Amino acid sequence: MERLVINIPESKSSLVKQILKGLGVTIQQESKSNSSIYKKKLTKVTTWSDEDVNILEESKKAFGDFKPQQW
């Protein structure tokens, strides 16, 4: 199946949709994104301090130095 995006003048929209539906075309509603919602979500993203990153780096190094026990 192929996806096709077309821009239809408002005055012809219902006619074109009727014709396409008659041909068996599935029509999806256009999803309109609201940029203000995304902006609000981005303002809630936390940042990591250098101290936080250092703890992660130390943990990574300690894990890399870990030696499995011999049986």
Secondary structure, 3 states (H helix, E strand, C coil): CCCCCCCCCHHHHHHHHHHHHHCCCCCCCCCCCCHHHHHHHHHCCCCCCHHHHHHHHHHHHHHHCCCCCCC
